[in-house]
Structure formats: C-alpha cells, structure tokens
Amino acid sequence: MDSARGVGGVVAGTVLVPMRFVWPYGGRSVYLSGSFTRWSELLQMSPVEGCPTVFQVIHSLAPGYHQYKFFVDGEWRHDEHQPYISGEYGIVNTVLLATDPNFIPVLPPDMVSGSNMDVDSETFRRVVRLTDGTLSELMPRISEVDILTSRQRIAAYLSMQTAYELLPESGKVVTLDVDLPVKQAFHILHEQGIPMAPLWDFSKGQFVGVLSVLDFILILRELGNHGSNMTEEELETHTISAWKEGKWTVFSRRFIHAGPYDNLKDIALKILQNGISTVPVIDSSSEDGSFPQLLHLASLSGILRCICRYFRNCSSSLPILQLPICAIPVGTWVPKIGESNRRHLAMLRPNASLTSALNLLVQDQVSSIPIVDDSDSLLDIYCRSDITALAKDRAYTRINIEEMTVHQALQLGQDAFNPNEARSQRCQMCLRTDSLHKVMDRLSKPGVRRLVIVEAGSKRVEGIVSLTDIFKYFLC
C-alpha cells in the first residue's frame, strides 16, 4: 500500500491522513471496506489509467491501527503481499498509521490473533458470510414461504401456457427419413449445427423417434470396441431403419413427443423425466387424413425464455430471483474438503483420451465436461454435440478415439465449425455470487445450455449449473 502524507482534514482535533489503497490483481468491480468504515460501507475503487488491472482509492484515516479487505467481483479478498492477520472474521490486511513520532498506538495484547477488530460485529456479519467466506453483503432475507411462493408462481404460469407459446414466427425444423444411411444422417446433423432430429417413417406415415448426438457417441464407442461386429462399412451403408430393427439398440428409446395444446409444465417434466434435450411438438389433429405436422422442437431453453419474458416486469413477485446461486440447492458443485454427500463433478485434463470423455458423457449422464488445467482452471468444455465434428470428411474412419486426446478433438471441432464462431461462446461462465435472475437470463439465450461456475480471477472451476438444474429446482 502506498500512502500520501498531508493534512486531509481534522475531526475532533485528530489529523486525518489521505491513504492510497491499491488492488493490483485485476477484476471487473473492486471495492474497499474496513474498520475505518465500521465495515458498513463499500468504497468503490477505480482502475489506474494505463493499468486496467490496478485499482485504487484514496481515503483519509486517523492515525492508529486499521484493518481492511477488498471486495473483488463479488468475493472478499485480501492482499497477500501486504501485512495481514487471521482473525475471528477471516483474513484481513492491516495498516499502522502514525504521523507523529510521539504517537504510540495502544494495541491490546491479543492483536496478533486478530480478535481485536474495530468493528460492529452485527454489521460485519451482515456484510460477510462467515461460514464459507463468500458474499452475503446486502443478501436479501427471504423466508421459506417466499421461496415456496416463487416456485409455485413459476409452476402455475407454466401450467397455463401451451406449446403454442414456443412457436417462432418463422423458422425451419429438420426431419430425417428412417431410410437414410446412418452416416448421411450424422453429416446432416453436423452441417445443420443441430444436436438431434425427429425420424419420419414414410411407410407408416408417422414420426417414430429421434436421432441424436448421443446415438453417434454410442456407435463410436461400439466402433472402438475391438470385440464388436459393427464395422465402418455398416455405418456407411446401413439405414437408420436397419439399425433400429437390428441387434444394435441405440435408437430404440421410446419416442417422446408433445402436442400443441400441451402445457409448458408438462413438456418440461417430459424432458426432465426422460433425460432428453428436446421434445418434438407434433400436430396430429387434422381431420382430412393428412400427415401429422411437426411444428417445433420444444426445449428447456425456449421455456425458460417464456418465463424470463413474462416475469421481466414483475420480478418482485419472485423474491427467489434475488438470491445468489450459492445460496440455493441448484447445480453440481465441486465437493469441499470433508464433504462426501455431493455428486461428483466430472472434469478432464486436455490430454485425456476422447474415449474417457465419451464414457463420462454416457455413464454420468451429463451433456458436457469442463476441461481444466492442473490447477482446475477452466480451459474449455467438451459437449455431446462436439462429437458431430467427427462426421466431417468421415474423420471417424481415420482416428482412434482411444488415442485421440480431448484437446485434439476440440481442435478438430474448431477446424470443422464456422471459423467466425467465437470459442468463448462455448465456455459460458458465472460466479457463485451471481443472482438466480442473472443465471436464468444467461441460460435463456439461444445455444446456452449450461454455465460453468468459476472462481473470480483464477477461473478455477467450482461447479456447473444447467438448464436441467434450474427446472428440477422449480418443478421437482
């Protein structure tokens, strides 16, 4: 910390000295608080011109002993390169300010332990959550009744809206004929940039199922199984129908669909209960004997957009939206030391084999896996839909999924997809202190299925929250 000498003012005969507080470690928003504000005020710090990662604020202090902390991107931090102590309220930086050589501050003998803090304990407890060191500054106090009411209002809204609310003014829906070769079908999924497509059986005059990227993953695993009778030639020549009727059962899942008059709550529950990403909305009510019409592919993302749109101007009726996601049971989190009751969060290093990634996607029944470095900082994310990159130029015939690394597979995807698509769009992140409202708004954006929860600054993965997590919390 740098200090500037000079008279900054006089309070009751005490000379106040301007002090420059510096946070040199970056961030989006940085604040200062300390014993000199009785921990009840956050002083905004400003970036230094020409040094966007360095923040500063000048505040006048009375001579004496002071304690302070920085509030960086929603988390309390201290500067390890400045004097600090560990006390009852966590680790705080300290400063001893003396402008008069005859001034001798009177410090209690237990100062080293940090138990002496010039602080209103109740105020500080409202500013810092002591149990895990995260933000509860201005934490809204919401009762269990308010939480229950919020969930009921969302469920009631969804019960009153039908699938027609999801239909866009214009658009296209891709349908695959069951007589298409499997290889060609996956080429279409890749070229159209879609994770699944309904299957149409012309001889039956009806939709009979869906083809998804999960099916391709299962097929590739069979191709990599040395004891399998499945061959690349079969993938090239056999039709979807042949695979459905053969001994390979990757397409035999029960066909789940909805009608245009089904309410959104029931559609969301169908998605959750069947572990699928979309539900085809089919109108079979024609009286002239014409074929059923595929109107739309309903997804949790589209349903969430309806929720956000409806409650945008009356969010006060949903107090739960003010809570940070770390304060509610939503998402999958990295277990803390000593915790054994949390679900394991699957993560992989870039040098892990593609086989291990595909196995995790299937066995853990997840749609994505964070790719992290040795410090568990987020590098990328591998999703189910990334597998379609192997369909381009029949790449699956030239690679060994046991030898190919996740990094190589992602690089192949970068080469295969639109080069104008920003890679950062894939790794959508949030902080544990972000409000549920902010998380829902981000998840409602097209193409966003999950947010990786990271630590501010380090990008260390702390958890992941998905569309499925949000709807399970509201409806299950």
DRENLO-291514 format. One record per atom (N, C-alpha, C, CB): residue in one letter; y, x, z. Coordinates in steps of 0.05 Angstrom, whole numbers, plus 5000, padded with zeros to 4 digits. Each point is the difference from the previous one (the first is absolute). Glycine has a CB too. Layout:
<atoms>
AYXZ
...
</atoms>
This chain:
<atoms>
M497650175000
M502449835000
M502550175000
M497549645024
D504550304960
D502550145000
D502049845017
D499150204954
S502749945058
S502149865015
S502750094991
S497049955040
A505049874962
A502750074993
A501749985025
A499449834952
R501950395055
R501550005025
R502849874995
R497650425015
G503449465006
G502649874998
G500149755016
G500650194955
V501849725051
V500349765016
V499649764983
V503250245031
G494949604975
G499449764985
G501149765013
G496050214982
G505049815043
G501049775014
G499750055030
G498949704961
V502350125055
V499850025029
V499249735011
V503550375001
V494449635015
V499249755013
V499850065030
V497449854959
A504350015056
A500150035029
A500150295008
A497449585004
G504450574982
G500350285007
G498050194989
G502149845040
T495950064945
T497950164989
T500650074971
T496649805031
V503250454962
V500550094972
V497549934984
V503250375015
L497149494962
L497849954982
L500050204977
L500249515012
V497550594982
V499850214980
V498549894976
V500050365036
P501149664940
P498649914976
P497550184995
P504449834980
M493450055016
M497550144994
M498949914974
M499050055049
R500050144935
R498949934974
R496950005003
R504050204975
F494849575021
F497149975001
F499050004971
F500249735043
V497650434953
V499050044973
V497049934999
V503550364991
W495749494989
W497249964994
W499550114971
W499749575030
P498950664968
P499850144974
P497449954985
P502950345019
Y495649444989
Y497349974989
Y499849764981
Y498350215041
G503949684949
G499949794980
G499449735012
G498550344968
G501549465014
G499549725007
G501949824984
G498650145046
R500849604956
R501749814986
R502249905018
R496149864972
S503350095053
S502049915019
S499550155027
S500549544978
V501650585032
V499750165025
V502249925020
V498150394973
Y501049575052
Y501949925021
Y499550185024
Y500149524984
L501950495034
L499950155024
L500449815024
L501850424976
S496749635045
S500449855025
S499450195023
S498949554978
G502350405045
G499550185023
G501049895026
G500250374968
S499649805052
S500949925027
S503049955000
S496350265020
F505249874961
F502949964998
F500849734989
F500450494994
T497749374994
T500549724992
T498449815017
T500950154953
R497949965069
R498249855017
R497749874984
R503849915032
W495550224946
W497849924983
W500249724989
W497250315026
S505249584975
S500449724991
S501449984973
S500249875048
E500550364940
E501450004975
E498850214981
E504249855023
L495750084952
L499150194979
L502450094984
L495449784997
L505050495003
L502350114985
L499050094972
L502350155043
Q498949734936
Q499150064973
Q500850294993
Q500349514987
M497750645001
M500550274991
M500349994969
M497450205040
S504349984950
S500650004971
S498950264987
S504149725008
P495050264967
P499050254987
P502450194995
P496349744978
V503150525024
V502050204995
V500450034970
V498950245043
E503649774948
E500550034971
E498650244989
E504449775006
G494150194973
G498650224987
G497350075013
G504450174988
C495049705035
C497550045014
C498949735008
C501450465017
P497349404964
P499249725006
P497849985022
P501249904953
T497550325054
T497949985020
T501150065028
T496750144966
V505949935036
V501250075026
V501949785008
V499650504990
F500049395033
F501749785010
F501550105025
F496849654982
Q505650245022
Q501650095023
Q501749775010
Q500150474982
V500749555043
V502049825012
V501450155022
V497249594989
I505350365015
I501650135021
I500549795022
I502250334967
H497249745057
H500449825023
H501150155023
H496349694984
S505650215030
S501350145022
S498449955026
S504549954978
L495050285036
L498449985024
L501650125024
L495750044973
A503749865050
A501050125025
A498350245007
A501849555016
P499350654996
P498450235009
P497749905018
P504050314997
G493849824999
G497749925017
G497450024984
G502949705027
Y495050184984
Y497450004988
Y499549744986
Y498350315036
H500849714939
H499549764983
H497350014987
H505049964992
Q493949815002
Q497549984985
Q500449814977
Q497350085042
Y501349984936
Y500449844976
Y497550014982
Y504950095002
K495049724980
K497849994980
K501249904973
K496549915036
F502050144943
F500849904974
F498249774991
F501750474988
F499549344999
F498649764990
F499950024969
F501549715041
V496250394949
V499850074971
V498149804986
V500950495011
D500249364970
D498449824984
D498249825017
D500150344963
G501049565059
G498649815016
G498250135021
G500149714962
E500150555043
E498350135020
E501750195017
E495949954970
W503550065056
W501450195017
W498850284997
W501049635033
R500850564963
R499250284995
R501750185018
R498649904952
H500450345053
H501650215013
H499950254983
H499049805046
D502950384958
D500250254985
D498550215015
D504549874979
E493250225010
E498450205015
E501450275001
E495949764985
H506250294999
H501350265000
H502450005019
H498650064953
Q501849735062
Q502149985020
Q498749965027
Q503449824967
P497950255055
P498849965027
P499149715004
P502950375018
Y494749604993
Y499149735005
Y498150005024
Y500449894951
I499349885061
I498249965022
I498349764996
I503250235031
S494649754983
S498349764999
S500349855026
S496750234969
G504149525029
G500649845024
G498649744999
G504350225004
E496549615014
E498749745003
E500349834975
E500950025049
Y501250034936
Y500649844976
Y499450154974
Y503549765026
G494850444975
G499350154976
G501550264999
G499149574977
I500850565000
I501350264996
I502849964991
I495650224989
V506349915025
V502849984993
V501250284998
V500349555023
N501750484959
N501650245000
N502050005022
N499450034950
T501550215058
T501950035022
T502350184991
T496349935034
V506050034979
V502350174996
V501450035027
V500549864950
L500450385056
L501550055024
L502850094991
L495850135028
L506249714977
L502750054990
L501850085023
L499349674962
A501850575037
A501850105021
A502450134986
A496250075033
T506249824971
T502450114988
T501750165020
T500149614968
D499350365057
D501450155021
D498150205012
D503149605010
P497650654991
P498150205011
P499449945030
P501750334968
N500049525045
N499449945028
N498449745003
N504350235012
F495149654965
F498549745001
F497050065004
F503549774971
I495450125049
I497150045006
I498849725002
I500750455024
P497849464956
P498849745001
P498049985023
P500849944951
V499249835061
V498049965022
V497649854987
V503749985036
L494150174963
L497649884988
L497949975021
L501150214956
P497549575044
P497949965020
P497750204996
P501349515004
P497150555016
P497950204998
P497849924981
P501050135045
D498749614949
D497849914983
D500949974971
D498049765039
M504250384954
M501149974972
M497950104980
M504650065017
V493950154989
V498250114981
V497949804992
V500750455019
S498549384999
S497949804994
S501249784983
S497650115042
G505049884957
G501249804983
G500349735013
G498250244962
S501349745064
S500149745012
S502949915005
S495650095021
N506350104978
N502849925004
N501249954972
N500350275043
M500249484951
M501449934976
M502249825007
M495950044972
D506550035020
D502349845005
D499949764982
D502850405014
V495749404994
V499349794982
V499549745015
V498250334967
D502649455022
D499349745010
D497149954991
D504949834999
S493250175019
S497249994992
S499349754984
S498950265041
E502249524967
E499449754986
E501150004972
E500149765044
T502350354953
T501150024973
T498350184982
T504649925019
F494650314993
F498450194984
F497349884992
F502250385024
R496749464994
R497449884993
R500349804978
R498650055047
R503849834950
R500549814978
R500350154974
R502149685032
V498750584970
V500550154976
V497650154990
V504750055015
V493550045003
V497750164993
V497549865010
V502750425001
R495349554982
R497449915009
R498550245012
R499849634965
L499650365060
L499050235014
L497150054994
L503349935035
T495149874958
T497250034997
T499250184978
T499549555019
D501950444958
D499250174978
D502450144986
D496249694993
G506150295020
G502350164990
G501349884975
G497850395019
T501549374973
T501149894976
T502349815007
T495650044976
L505749865003
L502449845003
L499449735012
L501950244962
S499749695058
S500349725007
S503049945005
S495349995020
E506450194970
E502849965002
E500749744986
E500950505002
L500449335013
L500749734989
L497449854992
L504550184984
M493349885029
M497549864994
M500449715007
M497250415008
P502449414973
P500349715006
P497949925020
P502049924954
R498849925065
R498149905020
R499049734990
R502450245038
I495249764953
I498849764988
I497649925017
I501550144953
S498549605054
S497849905016
S497549954983
S503449805032
E494450164982
E497549944986
E500349734986
E497450265034
V504249564977
V500449744988
V501550034973
V500149785045
D502050404955
D501550054975
D498250124979
D504150075027
I494150114981
I498150124981
I498249804988
I500250435025
L498649404993
L498249794991
L501449814981
L497450055043
T505149874965
T501549824983
T500650114973
T502149825041
S498650444958
S500550134974
S497549994982
S503350305022
R494449764989
R497649994984
R499349724991
R498350405025
Q502249414992
Q499449724993
Q501849904978
Q498549925046
R504150174954
R501949914979
R499250124973
R503649975035
I495450274965
I499250124974
I497549864990
I501950445013
A496249515005
A497549864992
A500749724990
A497350265033
A504649604980
A500749734992
A501450004973
A500549875048
Y501250334947
Y501350024974
Y497950044978
Y504150195022
L494049994982
L498050054980
L498249764995
L500150485013
S499549365007
S498349764997
S501449794983
S498050095045
M504749924954
M501549794985
M500650094971
M501949855043
Q497550404950
Q500650104973
Q497450034984
Q504150245017
T496049694957
T497650024983
T500250254982
T499549505001
A498350554985
A499950234982
A502149994978
A495150025009
Y506049744985
Y502149984980
Y502450175008
Y498449544989
E502050515037
E502350165009
E499850294990
E500449715040
L497150374953
L499650284992
L500350044970
L496950045038
L503149744946
L500050034971
L502750114990
L496749624997
P503350604988
P502550104989
P500949844976
P498750465015
E503949564978
E501049864978
E498750094974
E504349945024
S495050314974
S498650104977
S498350245009
S503749854969
G494350215015
G498350235006
G497349974985
G502250045045
K496150164960
K497449994987
K497850055021
K502050164957
V495749735037
V497650055017
V497850094982
V501449655034
V497450584972
V497950124984
V497349895009
V502750424993
T495849484987
T497349905005
T498050164983
T501849535011
L495950535000
L497950164986
L497749824993
L501450425024
D497549614952
D497649864992
D497650145011
D502249834958
V495850035052
V497750125012
V498350154979
V499949645035
D500650324940
D498550144979
D501350274992
D498549564983
L503750515030
L501250264995
L498350225012
L504649795000
P495350444987
P498650235013
P501550085025
P498450174955
V500149925065
V501250085026
V502250214995
V495749895024
K503650314959
K501950224995
K502749894990
K496150314990
Q503849514991
Q502449894988
Q501649845021
Q497749984955
A500849885062
A501449845020
A501650185019
A496349664998
F502650565010
F501650185017
F502250144986
F495950065027
H503849994947
H502350104985
H502349805000
H496850264970
I502549485028
I502149795000
I501450005027
I497349734967
L501250285055
L501250015027
L502050235002
L495849795020
H503350444970
H501850245002
H502549964982
H495950295009
E503749624967
E502349984981
E502049795009
E497050154963
Q501949635049
Q501849795009
Q501250065028
Q497349674973
G501650535040
G501050075027
G499449795021
G503650264978
I494149625020
I499249785019
I497450085015
I502349664970
P497450255055
P497650085015
P497749814996
P503050195033
M497449584955
M497849814995
M500749814979
M498650055047
A499349814942
A500449794980
A497849795003
A502350334968
P498349415029
P498049795000
P498150034976
P503249695024
L494450224979
L498050014978
L499549724989
L497850405022
W502249584951
W499749754987
W497350004984
W505049944996
D493449855009
D497549974986
D500349784979
D497350155041
F503049924933
F500649814979
F497749804997
F502850344977
S494749755027
S497749814996
S500049795021
S497450374980
K503649695044
K500149805022
K502649865001
K496850285026
G505249834960
G502749885000
G501350005028
G498549714963
Q501150515051
Q501150025027
Q500450295009
Q497849555011
F503850485010
F500350265012
F497750045019
F505049994996
V493950255004
V497550055015
V500350225021
V497449844961
G504850305040
G500350225019
G502450174994
G495150005006
V505050235005
V502150194996
V498850284996
V503349725027
L498250454960
L499350284997
L502250165013
L497449934957
S502050245062
S502050145015
S499550305000
S500749605029
V501350554981
V499750295001
V497850085020
V504850054988
L494649775032
L497850065018
L497450014985
L502549785038
D497250054942
D497550004984
D499750274986
D500349504994
F501950614996
F499950254986
F499350235019
F503549834968
I497650155057
I499350205020
I497049995006
I504649965020
L494349814983
L497149975005
L498350114977
L501049605029
I499950354947
I498650104976
I500150315000
I501149574974
L501350545031
L500250294999
L498350135022
L504649964982
R495249915041
R498250105021
R497150004990
R503249845035
E496149954951
E497249994989
E499650224979
E499949515009
L502250544974
L499850214981
L499650275013
L502849734968
G498550305055
G499850265014
G497550025017
G504950025001
N493649775001
N497550005015
N497850114982
N501549605029
H497450634978
H498150134982
H497449844998
H501950445013
G497649385006
G497549844998
G500449744986
G498650215042
S503849754946
S500649754987
S499050004972
S504149955029
N495249814962
N499149974972
N502449924982
N495549865016
M506850104997
M502449934984
M501050244985
M501249655034
T499450314941
T500950234983
T502849934989
T495350124988
E506050095002
E502649974988
E499849834974
E501550445020
E496349594966
E499649844976
E499949705006
E497550384980
E501249565043
E500049725008
E502849895006
E495350075018
L506250104995
L502849925005
L501649964974
L499850255044
E499549904936
E501449984974
E499249754985
E500350504999
T497149425002
T499049804982
T499549735014
T498050364974
H501349645051
H499349745013
H502549835005
H496150235021
T503549524976
T502249815005
T500149935029
T499549814954
I502850075054
I500349915027
I497849805007
I505050074998
S494449754983
S497949805005
S497350135005
S502649694971
A496850525013
A497550145004
A499850135028
A499850094950
W502450025059
W499950115026
W499849795022
W502850384983
K498449395013
K499849795019
K497249895002
K504749884991
E493950124987
E497349895000
E497850215006
E501749654968
G499150605032
G498150215004
G499650055030
G501250214956
K497550025050
K499450065027
K502450125015
K495350084987
W506850014998
W502450095013
W501649765009
W500050434972
T500649565053
T501249755011
T502950045007
T495649875018
V505750334969
V502850055008
V501849774993
V499250484994
F500049354987
F501749774992
F499249745012
F500950254958
S497149755060
S498849755008
S501549865023
S495750194985
R506649915023
R501549875021
R500849714992
R501750455015
R498149375005
R500749724995
R502949984990
R496849865036
F503549974944
F502649974987
F501849835018
F497950034954
I504350095055
I501949865017
I502549934983
I498350255042
H502549504959
H502449924985
H501349775015
H497950144956
A504549785034
A501549795012
A501149824979
A501350305039
G499649464969
G501249814983
G503050005004
G495949725000
P505650174981
P503050005002
P501149845023
P500050064951
Y498449765060
Y500949835022
Y499150115027
Y500149604969
D498450615031
D499250125026
D502450125014
D495450114981
N504749865045
N502350105015
N499850305004
N500649565023
L501650574981
L500150295001
L498550115024
L504449994977
K495549865045
K498550105023
K497150024993
K503349795031
D495650014956
D497150014993
D499550224980
D499749515008
I502150544974
I499650214980
I500050285014
I502249724964
A499850315055
A500150265015
A497450045016
A505049965002
L494049835010
L497650025016
L497650064982
L501849685034
K498150224942
K497850064981
K500150304994
K500249544980
I502150575016
I500350294994
I499050165024
I503949914969
L497050015055
L499350155024
L497049995006
L504649915018
Q494349854981
Q497249955008
Q498050124980
Q501549595022
N499350454953
N498250104980
N500550304993
N499649544982
G502450585031
G500650284995
G500850064972
G496850105036
I504849734951
I500850044973
I503050034999
I496149734983
S504950364994
S502950044998
S501549774986
S499150494999
T499549374984
T501349784985
T498149764997
T502950334976
V498249445020
V498549764995
V501049874975
V499149935049
P499250044930
P500949854976
P500749715006
P497250314972
V505149605018
V500749725003
V499349864974
V503850115033
I494349714968
I498949874976
I500449705001
I496650374996
D504549524982
D500349724998
D497749884984
D505150055003
S493149815010
S497749884987
S500249704998
S497250375017
S505249524987
S500349715002
S500649864974
S501650085045
S498250064932
S500649874975
S498049774994
S502150434982
E498949355008
E498349774994
E499249984971
E502349765036
D498750424948
D499349994971
D497750194993
D504749894990
G494050225030
G497650174995
G500750284992
G497749594988
S504850495013
S500850274993
S499150205021
S504049824974
F496050435018
F499150215018
F501950025025
F498050254961
P500949845062
P501850065023
P502150204993
P496249905031
Q506150074981
Q502250184995
Q500450195024
Q502249654971
L498050615022
L500750205020
L503050015002
L495750274992
L505449655031
L502949985003
L501250265012
L499549515006
H499150615012
H501350225015
H497850155016
H504449755003
L496250505005
L498450145019
L501550025026
L497750274963
A501549575056
A501449995026
A499350245017
A500049504998
S502050625014
S499650235018
S501649975025
S499350294960
L500049875060
L501549995026
L502950094996
L495750095025
S504750094955
S502850094995
S501749764991
S498350464988
G500749384993
G501549774991
G500549805022
G498050074955
I500049895062
I500349815022
I502150105020
I495249844995
L504750435010
L502050115019
L502849984988
L496550325017
R503849704957
R502749964988
R501049725005
R498950344964
C499349465035
C500949735006
C501049985029
C496749824967
I501850305052
I500850005028
I502850135003
I495150015015
C505250224974
C502550155003
C502449844988
C497550445000
R501949444977
R502149844986
R500849765017
R498350164955
Y499749705056
Y500649755014
Y501550065027
Y495949794979
F503250425035
F501250055026
F502350204999
F495649915020
R505350174956
R502150204998
R502649915014
R498050154957
N502749595040
N502549905011
N499649875027
N501749944954
C495950065057
C499549885026
C498150175016
C500949544981
S499550735017
S498150185014
S500249975030
S500550324962
S501749565048
S500249965029
S497949815011
S504950084996
S493949774986
S497949825009
S497450145003
S502349634977
L497650635015
L497650165003
L500750255017
L498149844955
P502250135072
P500750235017
P498250244997
P501949675032
I495650284960
I498150224998
I500850214979
I496449675014
L505250244967
L500850194978
L501750235011
L499849624968
Q501450345056
Q501750215011
Q498450235012
Q503549655008
L494050304999
L498450205014
L499350234982
L498249645029
P501850614982
P498950224984
P497049984997
P503850305016
I495149814963
I497149964996
I498350145021
I501049974951
C500150235063
C498550135021
C499749825024
C501650444984
A499949345017
A499949825024
A498249764995
A504650155011
I494149834966
I498349774995
I497350114989
I504049694991
P493950165013
P497350094991
P499649964970
P498249885045
V502950294940
V499849994971
V499650284989
V502949584998
G495450454981
G499550254988
G497850165013
G504750014988
T494650214999
T498050195010
T501450255008
T496349804971
W503350295054
W501550235010
W498150235007
W503449695018
V497750554980
V498550245009
V499749985030
V501750294961
P495849725049
P499649985029
P501450235015
P495649774993
K505650175029
K501250215017
K497850125017
K504549765001
I496250475011
I498050145016
I499049825023
I502250444989
G495249545013
G498949835021
G499449724991
G502550275032
E498549654945
E499449734989
E497550014983
E505049885001
S493349935004
S497549994985
S499549724988
S498150365029
N503749454978
N499549734991
N501449924975
N499549895047
R502050304940
R501449944976
R498250064976
R504450095022
R496049764957
R498650044975
R500850274988
R499749514992
H498350644998
H500650264988
H501749974975
H495650175018
L506450004979
L501750004977
L499050224981
L504049825026
A494950104951
A498950194981
A502250164987
A496149704992
M503750575009
M501950184986
M498450224988
M503849895032
L497250234947
L498650224986
L502050224994
L496649684981
R502350575016
R501550234991
R499950004969
R499050265043
P502949874944
P500050004970
P497550134988
P504950025002
N493850165013
N497650134989
N497449855005
N502450435006
A497849335006
A497649845004
A499049914973
A501649845045
S495850114953
S498849924974
S500749714994
S496350325007
L503849624967
L500549724992
L497849825010
L502450164959
T495149945043
T497849845011
T500649915028
T496950254971
S504249935046
S500649925027
S502149795001
S498850465015
A503249554967
A502149804999
A498849734992
A503450354989
L494949654990
L498849754991
L498249885022
L500250164952
N498350015062
N498349905022
N501649875022
N496750364989
L505649765018
L501749885020
L501149744992
L501250465015
L499749524960
L501149754990
L498049775002
L502950264969
V494549805026
V498049805000
V499049955029
V498650134954
Q500750085061
Q498849975026
Q502049895021
Q496850374988
D505749745011
D502049915019
D501449744992
D500650475013
Q498749444962
Q501249754989
Q503050015002
Q495949755014
V505350484976
V502950034999
V500750034970
V500250215046
S502449744949
S500950024972
S501550264994
S500349515000
S500250655021
S501450254996
S499450205022
S503649754976
I496850505018
I499550225020
I502450194999
I494949964995
P506550095027
P502150205000
P498850284996
P502849715031
I498650444952
I499250284996
I502050175015
I498049904954
V501050275064
V501850145019
V499450304999
V500349595029
D501750574981
D499550295002
D498750065027
D504050094970
D495950175037
D498750085025
D501449905025
D498350404976
S504249525021
S501549895023
S500149705000
S502850415000
D495549474982
D499949714997
D502649884990
D496749995036
S504950184950
S502449894987
S499349894972
S502950345025
L498349434969
L499349864975
L500750154975
L500749585025
L497450454957
L500450134974
L499949804978
L498150425018
D500049394983
D499649814979
D498249785011
D500550354963
I498649475020
I498249795009
I498149944977
I503449805032
Y494050174974
Y498149944979
Y499149715004
Y498450484998
C502049364980
C499549715001
C497649934982
C504949915009
R494049864996
R497849904983
R500850004971
R498349725038
S504150194956
S500949974972
S500350274986
S502349585013
D497850645002
D500250264987
D497550074984
D503050155037
I494849724970
I497550064986
I500149934971
I497649925042
T504149904950
T500149924971
T501150234983
T500749525014
A500650684998
A500950234985
A497750144986
A503850065032
L493849924980
L497650134988
L499149864975
L498750155045
A502349614950
A499349854976
A501450114975
A499149605028
K503150534976
K501550104978
K498550234986
K504349875023
D495350104951
D498650204984
D497250065011
D504450204988
R494449605025
R497350035011
R499750245018
R498349774959
A503850275058
A500050235018
A497550015018
A505050004998
Y494049765008
Y497749985018
Y497550144988
Y501849575019
T498150474955
T497750134988
T500250315001
T499549604969
R502950505039
R500450294999
R500250125028
R502249944957
I497949895064
I500550115027
I497749945018
I504949954994
N494850215026
N498049955022
N501649925024
N496750344981
I502949415028
I501649905022
I499450145026
I500249564978
E497650585024
E499450165024
E501550265000
E495549785003
E505150324974
E501450264998
E503149964997
E495950204979
M504949585009
M502949954997
M501349955027
M499249814953
T503150315053
T501449955025
T501949764997
T499750505011
V501149405012
V501949785000
V502650094986
V498049815043
H502850434962
H502550104988
H499750004969
H500950295040
Q496949804950
Q499550004971
Q500049714989
Q497450435004
A501449395011
A499849724991
A502849884999
A495449965020
L506350105000
L502749905000
L501750134978
L499749935049
Q499850324945
Q501450134978
Q499249874974
Q500250435026
L497249504971
L499149864976
L501449744997
L495650225004
G504849645019
G501449755000
G502950034991
G497049845036
Q504350384974
Q502850054992
Q500250044970
Q500850205045
D497249944944
D500150054971
D499449744984
D498550475008
A499949355005
A499149764985
A502149785001
A495350125010
F506149865013
F501949785003
F502750064986
F497749875043
N503949934957
N502750024988
N501550235014
N500149514989
P500750704995
P501450235013
P502649925012
P497850294967
N503349485026
N502649925011
N499649875028
N501849934953
E495750015054
E499549885026
E500350215021
E496949664980
A504950295039
A500550205021
A497650015019
A504949924997
R494250335009
R497750035018
R500749895027
R498550404974
S504049625034
S500849915027
S499549715003
S503450365002
Q496649494976
Q499549715002
Q497249945011
Q503149934962
R495150265035
R497349965010
R499950025030
R498250184957
C503350015054
C499950065029
C502249855014
C497950454991
Q501849305012
Q502049845015
Q499750045030
Q500249664962
M501950425052
M499850075028
M501849835017
M498850474987
C500649535039
C501849875019
C499750155027
C499649554977
L502150395042
L499950115027
L498849805019
L504050304990
R494949805032
R498949825020
R502149825012
R496550345010
T506049744989
T502249855012
T501249804980
T501050395030
D498149614945
D501149804981
D499249725009
D499750344963
S502149475033
S499549735008
S497949874982
S504749965018
L494049834993
L498149854984
L501349884976
L497449905041
H505150024962
H501549894977
H500350204978
H502549705031
K498250554976
K500450214980
K497350064986
K503850195026
V494149824990
V497350074988
V499149784981
V498850255042
M501649494966
M499349784983
M501650004974
M498749735040
D503850334962
D501750014976
D499150214981
D503949845027
R495350404984
R499050214983
R497349934987
R502450335029
L495949544986
L497349934990
L500149774979
L498150155044
S504149704956
S500249784982
S500950104972
S501149705038
K499650554959
K500850114974
K497650024982
K503850255021
P496549694953
P497750034982
P498850285000
P502149654971
G495350365030
G498550254998
G499650145027
G501850044956
V499549865065
V499750125027
V497949855016
V504850164999
R493049975008
R497849875014
R499850105029
R497649954957
R503550295049
R499950115027
R502350195004
R495049945001
L505750115024
L501950205008
L498750205019
L503949674995
V496450585000
V498950215017
V502150045022
V497350224963
I501949765062
I501850045023
I500050305006
I499049535019
V503450594980
V500250295004
V502050065022
V498950084952
E500950165059
E501950105019
E502550094986
E496250135032
A506149804979
A502550084987
A500250304998
A502249595018
G498650514959
G500350294996
G497550144991
G503549985035
S494450014981
S497550154993
S498349854980
S500150205045
K500249544952
K498349834983
K497150015009
K503250084962
R496449985063
R497250005011
R499149715001
R500850425027
V496849534963
V499049724998
V499449905028
V498250094953
E502949685053
E499449875026
E498449744997
E504250195017
G495849704958
G498549764996
G500549894972
G500249905049
I498849864946
I500449874974
I500149705005
I497750384975
V504149485012
V500249715002
V499949894972
V502750025044
S495649784952
S499549894974
S500749704999
S496450344992
L503649554984
L500449714997
L497949855016
L502150074954
T495450025044
T497949875015
T500550005030
T496850144964
D504250085047
D500750015028
D502049795008
D499050495000
I503149484984
I502149815006
I498949725001
I503450304979
F495049625001
F499049734998
F497849955021
F501149994952
K497450215056
K498149965021
K501449955026
K496850304977
Y505549835027
Y501549965025
Y501149715001
Y501250495001
F499849424977
F501249734999
F498049775000
F503850214977
L494049835010
L498249774995
L497350015014
L502249974956
C497050265054
C497350025012
C500150035031
C498450214957
</atoms>
